[in-house]
Amino acid sequence: RINPDARHAKCGSSSACRVVNTGPFTSIIDINFRRKNGTAYVVELDEASWLALEEGQGGGGTVNACTRAGTAWSCTERASELPMPTAVAIRSGRVFATLFSLVPGQAQVARLR
């Protein structure tokens, strides 16, 4: 977590940057917040791990919707087995994920239900 007003913070040596508990996630690639209700949408490149993806043994990525109650987070899966997800966006209450963005000519945007 980096303070919003931080400049040139070096994580690991700056008080403006601190590590927070990432829970059960193994390969977070993007996080986006829905300001209206405080839901955090967390994208994992692959639930198994980055290494599993690299070795061709992964099961696909996920998008989780996480809400906070006090200091604890509770997450529910919004989408799973996504092929190479890279980002999440929220527009007018709808959630979208980018897929295959790292593969030239194959990028896609998928609307999550």
Biopython code that builds the backbone (N, CA, C, O; Angstrom):
import numpy as np
from Bio.PDB.StructureBuilder import StructureBuilder

atoms = [
    (1, "ARG", "N", (0.854, -1.156, 0.000)),
    (1, "ARG", "CA", (0.000, 0.000, 0.000)),
    (1, "ARG", "C", (0.906, 1.227, 0.000)),
    (1, "ARG", "O", (1.798, 1.350, 0.840)),
    (2, "ILE", "N", (0.672, 2.131, -0.945)),
    (2, "ILE", "CA", (1.464, 3.353, -1.058)),
    (2, "ILE", "C", (0.564, 4.534, -0.742)),
    (2, "ILE", "O", (-0.532, 4.646, -1.290)),
    (3, "ASN", "N", (1.017, 5.412, 0.137)),
    (3, "ASN", "CA", (0.240, 6.589, 0.488)),
    (3, "ASN", "C", (-0.076, 7.409, -0.759)),
    (3, "ASN", "O", (0.791, 7.572, -1.618)),
    (4, "PRO", "N", (-1.311, 7.935, -0.876)),
    (4, "PRO", "CA", (-1.707, 8.673, -2.080)),
    (4, "PRO", "C", (-0.834, 9.895, -2.385)),
    (4, "PRO", "O", (-0.669, 10.258, -3.549)),
    (5, "ASP", "N", (-0.279, 10.526, -1.359)),
    (5, "ASP", "CA", (0.533, 11.723, -1.587)),
    (5, "ASP", "C", (2.030, 11.415, -1.656)),
    (5, "ASP", "O", (2.845, 12.337, -1.676)),
    (6, "ALA", "N", (2.400, 10.139, -1.693)),
    (6, "ALA", "CA", (3.809, 9.749, -1.717)),
    (6, "ALA", "C", (4.459, 10.106, -3.042)),
    (6, "ALA", "O", (3.829, 10.054, -4.098)),
    (7, "ARG", "N", (5.720, 10.466, -2.965)),
    (7, "ARG", "CA", (6.516, 10.746, -4.157)),
    (7, "ARG", "C", (7.820, 9.968, -4.031)),
    (7, "ARG", "O", (8.493, 10.051, -3.004)),
    (8, "HIS", "N", (8.174, 9.229, -5.044)),
    (8, "HIS", "CA", (9.431, 8.486, -5.102)),
    (8, "HIS", "C", (9.602, 7.523, -3.927)),
    (8, "HIS", "O", (10.714, 7.334, -3.434)),
    (9, "ALA", "N", (8.502, 6.914, -3.479)),
    (9, "ALA", "CA", (8.557, 5.953, -2.374)),
    (9, "ALA", "C", (9.260, 4.679, -2.836)),
    (9, "ALA", "O", (8.977, 4.163, -3.917)),
    (10, "LYS", "N", (10.162, 4.183, -2.023)),
    (10, "LYS", "CA", (10.857, 2.939, -2.322)),
    (10, "LYS", "C", (10.327, 1.878, -1.365)),
    (10, "LYS", "O", (10.634, 1.884, -0.172)),
    (11, "CYS", "N", (9.532, 0.973, -1.908)),
    (11, "CYS", "CA", (8.941, -0.053, -1.062)),
    (11, "CYS", "C", (10.037, -0.925, -0.458)),
    (11, "CYS", "O", (10.958, -1.369, -1.145)),
    (12, "GLY", "N", (9.911, -1.153, 0.831)),
    (12, "GLY", "CA", (10.920, -1.902, 1.559)),
    (12, "GLY", "C", (11.799, -1.005, 2.403)),
    (12, "GLY", "O", (12.397, -1.457, 3.380)),
    (13, "SER", "N", (11.882, 0.281, 2.030)),
    (13, "SER", "CA", (12.729, 1.192, 2.812)),
    (13, "SER", "C", (12.039, 2.523, 3.119)),
    (13, "SER", "O", (12.614, 3.355, 3.821)),
    (14, "SER", "N", (10.834, 2.744, 2.618)),
    (14, "SER", "CA", (10.129, 4.008, 2.836)),
    (14, "SER", "C", (8.893, 3.796, 3.706)),
    (14, "SER", "O", (8.175, 2.811, 3.537)),
    (15, "SER", "N", (8.645, 4.715, 4.631)),
    (15, "SER", "CA", (7.450, 4.616, 5.476)),
    (15, "SER", "C", (6.177, 4.934, 4.680)),
    (15, "SER", "O", (5.074, 4.676, 5.159)),
    (16, "ALA", "N", (6.319, 5.489, 3.474)),
    (16, "ALA", "CA", (5.161, 5.798, 2.627)),
    (16, "ALA", "C", (4.643, 4.549, 1.911)),
    (16, "ALA", "O", (3.613, 4.599, 1.239)),
    (17, "CYS", "N", (5.348, 3.445, 2.055)),
    (17, "CYS", "CA", (4.983, 2.206, 1.359)),
    (17, "CYS", "C", (5.061, 1.056, 2.356)),
    (17, "CYS", "O", (6.079, 0.871, 3.023)),
    (18, "ARG", "N", (3.968, 0.276, 2.454)),
    (18, "ARG", "CA", (3.996, -0.872, 3.359)),
    (18, "ARG", "C", (3.281, -2.053, 2.709)),
    (18, "ARG", "O", (2.377, -1.876, 1.891)),
    (19, "VAL", "N", (3.693, -3.239, 3.080)),
    (19, "VAL", "CA", (3.095, -4.460, 2.556)),
    (19, "VAL", "C", (1.837, -4.751, 3.359)),
    (19, "VAL", "O", (1.834, -4.661, 4.586)),
    (20, "VAL", "N", (0.768, -5.100, 2.650)),
    (20, "VAL", "CA", (-0.472, -5.491, 3.300)),
    (20, "VAL", "C", (-0.758, -6.950, 2.971)),
    (20, "VAL", "O", (-0.213, -7.485, 2.006)),
    (21, "ASN", "N", (-1.594, -7.587, 3.753)),
    (21, "ASN", "CA", (-1.945, -8.987, 3.540)),
    (21, "ASN", "C", (-2.741, -9.124, 2.246)),
    (21, "ASN", "O", (-3.778, -8.481, 2.084)),
    (22, "THR", "N", (-2.266, -9.951, 1.333)),
    (22, "THR", "CA", (-2.959, -10.174, 0.070)),
    (22, "THR", "C", (-3.856, -11.399, 0.114)),
    (22, "THR", "O", (-4.406, -11.809, -0.909)),
    (23, "GLY", "N", (-4.005, -11.984, 1.296)),
    (23, "GLY", "CA", (-4.926, -13.108, 1.439)),
    (23, "GLY", "C", (-4.503, -14.314, 0.641)),
    (23, "GLY", "O", (-3.320, -14.649, 0.591)),
    (24, "PRO", "N", (-5.471, -14.975, 0.011)),
    (24, "PRO", "CA", (-5.182, -16.240, -0.666)),
    (24, "PRO", "C", (-4.656, -16.072, -2.097)),
    (24, "PRO", "O", (-4.469, -17.066, -2.800)),
    (25, "PHE", "N", (-4.416, -14.844, -2.534)),
    (25, "PHE", "CA", (-4.034, -14.619, -3.927)),
    (25, "PHE", "C", (-2.586, -15.006, -4.189)),
    (25, "PHE", "O", (-1.718, -14.841, -3.332)),
    (26, "THR", "N", (-2.337, -15.531, -5.404)),
    (26, "THR", "CA", (-0.991, -15.978, -5.759)),
    (26, "THR", "C", (-0.354, -15.162, -6.868)),
    (26, "THR", "O", (0.873, -15.092, -6.945)),
    (27, "SER", "N", (-1.148, -14.547, -7.723)),
    (27, "SER", "CA", (-0.566, -13.856, -8.884)),
    (27, "SER", "C", (-1.413, -12.647, -9.277)),
    (27, "SER", "O", (-1.931, -12.578, -10.391)),
    (28, "ILE", "N", (-1.550, -11.691, -8.345)),
    (28, "ILE", "CA", (-2.336, -10.488, -8.628)),
    (28, "ILE", "C", (-1.667, -9.706, -9.745)),
    (28, "ILE", "O", (-0.474, -9.410, -9.682)),
    (29, "ILE", "N", (-2.447, -9.374, -10.769)),
    (29, "ILE", "CA", (-1.918, -8.609, -11.891)),
    (29, "ILE", "C", (-2.595, -7.240, -12.010)),
    (29, "ILE", "O", (-2.043, -6.330, -12.628)),
    (30, "ASP", "N", (-3.797, -7.089, -11.416)),
    (30, "ASP", "CA", (-4.475, -5.792, -11.441)),
    (30, "ASP", "C", (-5.512, -5.734, -10.323)),
    (30, "ASP", "O", (-6.071, -6.755, -9.924)),
    (31, "ILE", "N", (-5.757, -4.527, -9.828)),
    (31, "ILE", "CA", (-6.801, -4.263, -8.842)),
    (31, "ILE", "C", (-7.487, -2.973, -9.248)),
    (31, "ILE", "O", (-6.833, -2.003, -9.632)),
    (32, "ASN", "N", (-8.815, -2.969, -9.160)),
    (32, "ASN", "CA", (-9.582, -1.760, -9.446)),
    (32, "ASN", "C", (-10.687, -1.658, -8.409)),
    (32, "ASN", "O", (-11.260, -2.671, -8.010)),
    (33, "PHE", "N", (-10.988, -0.448, -7.972)),
    (33, "PHE", "CA", (-11.984, -0.233, -6.933)),
    (33, "PHE", "C", (-13.232, 0.429, -7.504)),
    (33, "PHE", "O", (-13.147, 1.357, -8.309)),
    (34, "ARG", "N", (-14.376, -0.059, -7.080)),
    (34, "ARG", "CA", (-15.637, 0.595, -7.400)),
    (34, "ARG", "C", (-15.912, 1.547, -6.238)),
    (34, "ARG", "O", (-16.270, 1.116, -5.142)),
    (35, "ARG", "N", (-15.746, 2.819, -6.484)),
    (35, "ARG", "CA", (-15.840, 3.821, -5.422)),
    (35, "ARG", "C", (-17.201, 3.860, -4.754)),
    (35, "ARG", "O", (-17.300, 4.135, -3.558)),
    (36, "LYS", "N", (-18.246, 3.589, -5.514)),
    (36, "LYS", "CA", (-19.603, 3.706, -4.977)),
    (36, "LYS", "C", (-19.826, 2.813, -3.758)),
    (36, "LYS", "O", (-20.437, 3.239, -2.777)),
    (37, "ASN", "N", (-19.330, 1.570, -3.819)),
    (37, "ASN", "CA", (-19.559, 0.664, -2.685)),
    (37, "ASN", "C", (-18.267, 0.113, -2.080)),
    (37, "ASN", "O", (-18.319, -0.701, -1.159)),
    (38, "GLY", "N", (-17.126, 0.540, -2.578)),
    (38, "GLY", "CA", (-15.852, 0.116, -2.011)),
    (38, "GLY", "C", (-15.401, -1.283, -2.386)),
    (38, "GLY", "O", (-14.453, -1.800, -1.796)),
    (39, "THR", "N", (-16.057, -1.907, -3.353)),
    (39, "THR", "CA", (-15.661, -3.248, -3.791)),
    (39, "THR", "C", (-14.341, -3.169, -4.551)),
    (39, "THR", "O", (-14.163, -2.312, -5.417)),
    (40, "ALA", "N", (-13.425, -4.062, -4.221)),
    (40, "ALA", "CA", (-12.154, -4.176, -4.939)),
    (40, "ALA", "C", (-12.254, -5.375, -5.876)),
    (40, "ALA", "O", (-12.594, -6.478, -5.447)),
    (41, "TYR", "N", (-11.963, -5.158, -7.137)),
    (41, "TYR", "CA", (-11.934, -6.247, -8.114)),
    (41, "TYR", "C", (-10.475, -6.628, -8.324)),
    (41, "TYR", "O", (-9.663, -5.813, -8.761)),
    (42, "VAL", "N", (-10.155, -7.884, -8.003)),
    (42, "VAL", "CA", (-8.776, -8.367, -8.020)),
    (42, "VAL", "C", (-8.627, -9.376, -9.155)),
    (42, "VAL", "O", (-9.365, -10.358, -9.233)),
    (43, "VAL", "N", (-7.658, -9.117, -10.035)),
    (43, "VAL", "CA", (-7.400, -10.015, -11.170)),
    (43, "VAL", "C", (-6.149, -10.828, -10.868)),
    (43, "VAL", "O", (-5.095, -10.273, -10.558)),
    (44, "GLU", "N", (-6.278, -12.152, -10.964)),
    (44, "GLU", "CA", (-5.131, -13.041, -10.859)),
    (44, "GLU", "C", (-4.836, -13.615, -12.238)),
    (44, "GLU", "O", (-5.734, -14.120, -12.913)),
    (45, "LEU", "N", (-3.586, -13.537, -12.650)),
    (45, "LEU", "CA", (-3.193, -14.074, -13.948)),
    (45, "LEU", "C", (-3.485, -15.567, -14.014)),
    (45, "LEU", "O", (-3.959, -16.066, -15.034)),
    (46, "ASP", "N", (-3.202, -16.275, -12.931)),
    (46, "ASP", "CA", (-3.534, -17.694, -12.837)),
    (46, "ASP", "C", (-3.667, -18.043, -11.361)),
    (46, "ASP", "O", (-2.805, -17.680, -10.560)),
    (47, "GLU", "N", (-4.736, -18.742, -10.992)),
    (47, "GLU", "CA", (-4.950, -19.069, -9.581)),
    (47, "GLU", "C", (-3.861, -19.956, -9.004)),
    (47, "GLU", "O", (-3.534, -19.847, -7.822)),
    (48, "ALA", "N", (-3.296, -20.832, -9.823)),
    (48, "ALA", "CA", (-2.261, -21.743, -9.329)),
    (48, "ALA", "C", (-0.989, -20.963, -8.990)),
    (48, "ALA", "O", (-0.457, -21.112, -7.890)),
    (49, "SER", "N", (-0.498, -20.144, -9.903)),
    (49, "SER", "CA", (0.679, -19.288, -9.698)),
    (49, "SER", "C", (1.197, -18.830, -11.058)),
    (49, "SER", "O", (0.782, -19.336, -12.101)),
    (50, "TRP", "N", (2.112, -17.860, -11.025)),
    (50, "TRP", "CA", (2.771, -17.435, -12.268)),
    (50, "TRP", "C", (3.541, -18.611, -12.860)),
    (50, "TRP", "O", (3.511, -18.835, -14.070)),
    (51, "LEU", "N", (4.218, -19.348, -12.014)),
    (51, "LEU", "CA", (5.029, -20.468, -12.484)),
    (51, "LEU", "C", (4.167, -21.512, -13.181)),
    (51, "LEU", "O", (4.562, -22.044, -14.219)),
    (52, "ALA", "N", (2.994, -21.813, -12.623)),
    (52, "ALA", "CA", (2.105, -22.793, -13.259)),
    (52, "ALA", "C", (1.714, -22.334, -14.656)),
    (52, "ALA", "O", (1.654, -23.144, -15.581)),
    (53, "LEU", "N", (1.448, -21.048, -14.816)),
    (53, "LEU", "CA", (1.112, -20.517, -16.137)),
    (53, "LEU", "C", (2.292, -20.688, -17.090)),
    (53, "LEU", "O", (2.120, -21.139, -18.223)),
    (54, "GLU", "N", (3.484, -20.328, -16.632)),
    (54, "GLU", "CA", (4.683, -20.439, -17.461)),
    (54, "GLU", "C", (4.952, -21.878, -17.891)),
    (54, "GLU", "O", (5.426, -22.125, -19.000)),
    (55, "GLU", "N", (4.645, -22.824, -17.006)),
    (55, "GLU", "CA", (4.903, -24.234, -17.305)),
    (55, "GLU", "C", (3.735, -24.905, -18.019)),
    (55, "GLU", "O", (3.779, -26.106, -18.286)),
    (56, "GLY", "N", (2.684, -24.132, -18.331)),
    (56, "GLY", "CA", (1.538, -24.682, -19.040)),
    (56, "GLY", "C", (0.647, -25.556, -18.185)),
    (56, "GLY", "O", (-0.120, -26.359, -18.717)),
    (57, "GLN", "N", (0.730, -25.418, -16.864)),
    (57, "GLN", "CA", (-0.057, -26.250, -15.957)),
    (57, "GLN", "C", (-1.157, -25.470, -15.253)),
    (57, "GLN", "O", (-1.861, -26.022, -14.407)),
    (58, "GLY", "N", (-1.314, -24.202, -15.587)),
    (58, "GLY", "CA", (-2.306, -23.369, -14.911)),
    (58, "GLY", "C", (-3.718, -23.681, -15.353)),
    (58, "GLY", "O", (-3.944, -24.290, -16.399)),
    (59, "GLY", "N", (-4.655, -23.254, -14.541)),
    (59, "GLY", "CA", (-6.062, -23.490, -14.843)),
    (59, "GLY", "C", (-6.769, -22.255, -15.359)),
    (59, "GLY", "O", (-7.960, -22.305, -15.667)),
    (60, "GLY", "N", (-6.056, -21.152, -15.456)),
    (60, "GLY", "CA", (-6.659, -19.913, -15.934)),
    (60, "GLY", "C", (-6.770, -18.881, -14.829)),
    (60, "GLY", "O", (-6.618, -19.187, -13.647)),
    (61, "GLY", "N", (-7.036, -17.662, -15.238)),
    (61, "GLY", "CA", (-7.108, -16.557, -14.299)),
    (61, "GLY", "C", (-8.495, -16.357, -13.731)),
    (61, "GLY", "O", (-9.466, -16.969, -14.174)),
    (62, "THR", "N", (-8.564, -15.479, -12.731)),
    (62, "THR", "CA", (-9.828, -15.193, -12.075)),
    (62, "THR", "C", (-9.981, -13.694, -11.840)),
    (62, "THR", "O", (-9.007, -12.941, -11.828)),
    (63, "VAL", "N", (-11.234, -13.287, -11.655)),
    (63, "VAL", "CA", (-11.548, -11.954, -11.162)),
    (63, "VAL", "C", (-12.407, -12.162, -9.924)),
    (63, "VAL", "O", (-13.449, -12.814, -9.985)),
    (64, "ASN", "N", (-11.965, -11.607, -8.802)),
    (64, "ASN", "CA", (-12.683, -11.713, -7.541)),
    (64, "ASN", "C", (-13.208, -10.347, -7.138)),
    (64, "ASN", "O", (-12.523, -9.340, -7.321)),
    (65, "ALA", "N", (-14.410, -10.302, -6.594)),
    (65, "ALA", "CA", (-14.980, -9.087, -6.029)),
    (65, "ALA", "C", (-14.791, -9.179, -4.522)),
    (65, "ALA", "O", (-15.294, -10.105, -3.885)),
    (66, "CYS", "N", (-14.067, -8.224, -3.952)),
    (66, "CYS", "CA", (-13.728, -8.268, -2.531)),
    (66, "CYS", "C", (-14.300, -7.054, -1.802)),
    (66, "CYS", "O", (-14.184, -5.920, -2.265)),
    (67, "THR", "N", (-14.912, -7.315, -0.663)),
    (67, "THR", "CA", (-15.442, -6.242, 0.175)),
    (67, "THR", "C", (-14.794, -6.337, 1.544)),
    (67, "THR", "O", (-14.323, -7.395, 1.961)),
    (68, "ARG", "N", (-14.783, -5.216, 2.224)),
    (68, "ARG", "CA", (-14.114, -5.148, 3.516)),
    (68, "ARG", "C", (-15.111, -4.931, 4.632)),
    (68, "ARG", "O", (-15.989, -4.074, 4.539)),
    (69, "ALA", "N", (-14.971, -5.711, 5.685)),
    (69, "ALA", "CA", (-15.765, -5.553, 6.900)),
    (69, "ALA", "C", (-14.771, -5.339, 8.033)),
    (69, "ALA", "O", (-14.178, -6.296, 8.531)),
    (70, "GLY", "N", (-14.588, -4.097, 8.438)),
    (70, "GLY", "CA", (-13.565, -3.780, 9.427)),
    (70, "GLY", "C", (-12.198, -3.953, 8.817)),
    (70, "GLY", "O", (-11.865, -3.267, 7.850)),
    (71, "THR", "N", (-11.390, -4.858, 9.359)),
    (71, "THR", "CA", (-10.055, -5.098, 8.808)),
    (71, "THR", "C", (-9.995, -6.373, 7.967)),
    (71, "THR", "O", (-8.964, -6.670, 7.363)),
    (72, "ALA", "N", (-11.088, -7.121, 7.926)),
    (72, "ALA", "CA", (-11.109, -8.382, 7.174)),
    (72, "ALA", "C", (-11.725, -8.186, 5.790)),
    (72, "ALA", "O", (-12.659, -7.403, 5.617)),
    (73, "TRP", "N", (-11.187, -8.908, 4.810)),
    (73, "TRP", "CA", (-11.718, -8.878, 3.448)),
    (73, "TRP", "C", (-12.457, -10.176, 3.172)),
    (73, "TRP", "O", (-12.058, -11.248, 3.629)),
    (74, "SER", "N", (-13.541, -10.061, 2.418)),
    (74, "SER", "CA", (-14.304, -11.229, 1.983)),
    (74, "SER", "C", (-14.404, -11.157, 0.464)),
    (74, "SER", "O", (-14.815, -10.136, -0.087)),
    (75, "CYS", "N", (-14.028, -12.238, -0.209)),
    (75, "CYS", "CA", (-14.000, -12.231, -1.677)),
    (75, "CYS", "C", (-14.905, -13.309, -2.263)),
    (75, "CYS", "O", (-15.020, -14.412, -1.729)),
    (76, "THR", "N", (-15.542, -12.956, -3.378)),
    (76, "THR", "CA", (-16.322, -13.929, -4.142)),
    (76, "THR", "C", (-15.836, -13.898, -5.585)),
    (76, "THR", "O", (-15.521, -12.842, -6.132)),
    (77, "GLU", "N", (-15.785, -15.055, -6.172)),
    (77, "GLU", "CA", (-15.303, -15.182, -7.539)),
    (77, "GLU", "C", (-16.347, -14.651, -8.518)),
    (77, "GLU", "O", (-17.498, -15.089, -8.493)),
    (78, "ARG", "N", (-15.958, -13.718, -9.374)),
    (78, "ARG", "CA", (-16.839, -13.191, -10.418)),
    (78, "ARG", "C", (-16.653, -13.932, -11.737)),
    (78, "ARG", "O", (-17.600, -14.085, -12.507)),
    (79, "ALA", "N", (-15.434, -14.389, -11.994)),
    (79, "ALA", "CA", (-15.146, -15.132, -13.224)),
    (79, "ALA", "C", (-13.932, -16.007, -12.968)),
    (79, "ALA", "O", (-13.044, -15.644, -12.196)),
    (80, "SER", "N", (-13.897, -17.170, -13.622)),
    (80, "SER", "CA", (-12.762, -18.075, -13.453)),
    (80, "SER", "C", (-12.382, -18.683, -14.794)),
    (80, "SER", "O", (-13.100, -18.556, -15.785)),
    (81, "GLU", "N", (-11.236, -19.344, -14.796)),
    (81, "GLU", "CA", (-10.692, -19.987, -15.990)),
    (81, "GLU", "C", (-10.576, -19.018, -17.161)),
    (81, "GLU", "O", (-10.768, -19.398, -18.317)),
    (82, "LEU", "N", (-10.262, -17.763, -16.851)),
    (82, "LEU", "CA", (-10.080, -16.766, -17.904)),
    (82, "LEU", "C", (-8.716, -16.967, -18.567)),
    (82, "LEU", "O", (-7.712, -17.141, -17.875)),
    (83, "PRO", "N", (-8.673, -16.943, -19.888)),
    (83, "PRO", "CA", (-7.398, -17.129, -20.573)),
    (83, "PRO", "C", (-6.572, -15.840, -20.554)),
    (83, "PRO", "O", (-6.908, -14.864, -21.224)),
    (84, "MET", "N", (-5.502, -15.854, -19.788)),
    (84, "MET", "CA", (-4.544, -14.767, -19.712)),
    (84, "MET", "C", (-5.174, -13.386, -19.451)),
    (84, "MET", "O", (-5.021, -12.476, -20.266)),
    (85, "PRO", "N", (-5.881, -13.226, -18.320)),
    (85, "PRO", "CA", (-6.437, -11.903, -18.001)),
    (85, "PRO", "C", (-5.322, -10.950, -17.578)),
    (85, "PRO", "O", (-4.339, -11.365, -16.964)),
    (86, "THR", "N", (-5.483, -9.674, -17.910)),
    (86, "THR", "CA", (-4.432, -8.712, -17.567)),
    (86, "THR", "C", (-4.948, -7.482, -16.829)),
    (86, "THR", "O", (-4.162, -6.794, -16.177)),
    (87, "ALA", "N", (-6.231, -7.186, -16.908)),
    (87, "ALA", "CA", (-6.739, -5.985, -16.243)),
    (87, "ALA", "C", (-8.243, -6.090, -16.050)),
    (87, "ALA", "O", (-8.914, -6.925, -16.657)),
    (88, "VAL", "N", (-8.760, -5.208, -15.176)),
    (88, "VAL", "CA", (-10.199, -5.114, -14.934)),
    (88, "VAL", "C", (-10.573, -3.638, -14.943)),
    (88, "VAL", "O", (-9.820, -2.788, -14.468)),
    (89, "ALA", "N", (-11.743, -3.350, -15.487)),
    (89, "ALA", "CA", (-12.255, -1.980, -15.518)),
    (89, "ALA", "C", (-13.722, -1.996, -15.117)),
    (89, "ALA", "O", (-14.427, -2.982, -15.327)),
    (90, "ILE", "N", (-14.167, -0.892, -14.538)),
    (90, "ILE", "CA", (-15.557, -0.763, -14.110)),
    (90, "ILE", "C", (-16.129, 0.474, -14.772)),
    (90, "ILE", "O", (-15.564, 1.562, -14.666)),
    (91, "ARG", "N", (-17.242, 0.307, -15.449)),
    (91, "ARG", "CA", (-17.883, 1.412, -16.151)),
    (91, "ARG", "C", (-19.384, 1.302, -15.959)),
    (91, "ARG", "O", (-19.981, 0.301, -16.356)),
    (92, "SER", "N", (-19.999, 2.298, -15.365)),
    (92, "SER", "CA", (-21.450, 2.321, -15.134)),
    (92, "SER", "C", (-21.940, 1.052, -14.423)),
    (92, "SER", "O", (-22.996, 0.519, -14.763)),
    (93, "GLY", "N", (-21.182, 0.576, -13.451)),
    (93, "GLY", "CA", (-21.568, -0.600, -12.695)),
    (93, "GLY", "C", (-21.266, -1.920, -13.374)),
    (93, "GLY", "O", (-21.470, -2.978, -12.779)),
    (94, "ARG", "N", (-20.789, -1.880, -14.595)),
    (94, "ARG", "CA", (-20.430, -3.107, -15.320)),
    (94, "ARG", "C", (-18.938, -3.374, -15.161)),
    (94, "ARG", "O", (-18.131, -2.447, -15.089)),
    (95, "VAL", "N", (-18.584, -4.655, -15.107)),
    (95, "VAL", "CA", (-17.193, -5.048, -14.915)),
    (95, "VAL", "C", (-16.682, -5.715, -16.190)),
    (95, "VAL", "O", (-17.324, -6.607, -16.743)),
    (96, "PHE", "N", (-15.515, -5.263, -16.642)),
    (96, "PHE", "CA", (-14.895, -5.779, -17.856)),
    (96, "PHE", "C", (-13.489, -6.263, -17.538)),
    (96, "PHE", "O", (-12.826, -5.722, -16.653)),
    (97, "ALA", "N", (-13.034, -7.286, -18.261)),
    (97, "ALA", "CA", (-11.672, -7.781, -18.113)),
    (97, "ALA", "C", (-11.009, -7.842, -19.482)),
    (97, "ALA", "O", (-11.652, -8.156, -20.484)),
    (98, "THR", "N", (-9.719, -7.538, -19.509)),
    (98, "THR", "CA", (-8.976, -7.704, -20.759)),
    (98, "THR", "C", (-8.344, -9.095, -20.746)),
    (98, "THR", "O", (-7.876, -9.575, -19.714)),
    (99, "LEU", "N", (-8.343, -9.722, -21.909)),
    (99, "LEU", "CA", (-7.798, -11.071, -22.074)),
    (99, "LEU", "C", (-6.782, -11.065, -23.209)),
    (99, "LEU", "O", (-6.934, -10.312, -24.171)),
    (100, "PHE", "N", (-5.767, -11.879, -23.110)),
    (100, "PHE", "CA", (-4.738, -12.040, -24.157)),
    (100, "PHE", "C", (-4.026, -10.736, -24.527)),
    (100, "PHE", "O", (-3.480, -10.632, -25.626)),
    (101, "SER", "N", (-4.019, -9.755, -23.650)),
    (101, "SER", "CA", (-3.390, -8.475, -23.976)),
    (101, "SER", "C", (-1.887, -8.576, -24.189)),
    (101, "SER", "O", (-1.286, -7.695, -24.804)),
    (102, "LEU", "N", (-1.285, -9.631, -23.692)),
    (102, "LEU", "CA", (0.157, -9.810, -23.849)),
    (102, "LEU", "C", (0.520, -10.522, -25.148)),
    (102, "LEU", "O", (1.699, -10.718, -25.441)),
    (103, "VAL", "N", (-0.488, -10.910, -25.928)),
    (103, "VAL", "CA", (-0.258, -11.622, -27.182)),
    (103, "VAL", "C", (-0.632, -10.687, -28.341)),
    (103, "VAL", "O", (-1.807, -10.362, -28.507)),
    (104, "PRO", "N", (0.345, -10.252, -29.141)),
    (104, "PRO", "CA", (0.054, -9.319, -30.236)),
    (104, "PRO", "C", (-1.062, -9.815, -31.153)),
    (104, "PRO", "O", (-1.048, -10.957, -31.612)),
    (105, "GLY", "N", (-2.027, -8.934, -31.409)),
    (105, "GLY", "CA", (-3.127, -9.243, -32.322)),
    (105, "GLY", "C", (-4.248, -10.069, -31.723)),
    (105, "GLY", "O", (-5.199, -10.384, -32.437)),
    (106, "GLN", "N", (-4.187, -10.441, -30.434)),
    (106, "GLN", "CA", (-5.214, -11.291, -29.856)),
    (106, "GLN", "C", (-5.962, -10.665, -28.675)),
    (106, "GLN", "O", (-6.782, -11.334, -28.046)),
    (107, "ALA", "N", (-5.694, -9.404, -28.367)),
    (107, "ALA", "CA", (-6.322, -8.767, -27.214)),
    (107, "ALA", "C", (-7.836, -8.723, -27.347)),
    (107, "ALA", "O", (-8.372, -8.489, -28.430)),
    (108, "GLN", "N", (-8.525, -8.955, -26.219)),
    (108, "GLN", "CA", (-9.983, -8.963, -26.178)),
    (108, "GLN", "C", (-10.448, -8.258, -24.911)),
    (108, "GLN", "O", (-9.711, -8.172, -23.928)),
    (109, "VAL", "N", (-11.671, -7.758, -24.944)),
    (109, "VAL", "CA", (-12.327, -7.230, -23.745)),
    (109, "VAL", "C", (-13.583, -8.060, -23.519)),
    (109, "VAL", "O", (-14.404, -8.221, -24.422)),
    (110, "ALA", "N", (-13.724, -8.584, -22.308)),
    (110, "ALA", "CA", (-14.892, -9.421, -21.974)),
    (110, "ALA", "C", (-15.690, -8.762, -20.862)),
    (110, "ALA", "O", (-15.125, -8.303, -19.869)),
    (111, "ARG", "N", (-17.004, -8.716, -21.031)),
    (111, "ARG", "CA", (-17.865, -8.195, -19.983)),
    (111, "ARG", "C", (-18.196, -9.344, -19.027)),
    (111, "ARG", "O", (-18.637, -10.410, -19.457)),
    (112, "LEU", "N", (-17.979, -9.120, -17.732)),
    (112, "LEU", "CA", (-18.270, -10.132, -16.736)),
    (112, "LEU", "C", (-19.692, -9.998, -16.268)),
    (112, "LEU", "O", (-20.206, -8.885, -16.158)),
    (113, "ARG", "N", (-20.331, -11.093, -15.995)),
    (113, "ARG", "CA", (-21.723, -11.069, -15.503)),
    (113, "ARG", "C", (-21.767, -11.197, -14.024)),
    (113, "ARG", "O", (-22.848, -11.197, -13.436)),
]
sb = StructureBuilder()
sb.init_structure("model")
sb.init_model(0)
sb.init_chain("A")
sb.init_seg("    ")
for serial, (resi, resn, name, xyz) in enumerate(atoms, 1):
    if name == "N":
        sb.init_residue(resn, " ", resi, " ")
    sb.init_atom(name, np.array(xyz, "f"), 0.0, 1.0, " ", f" {name:<3s}", serial, name[0])
structure = sb.get_structure()
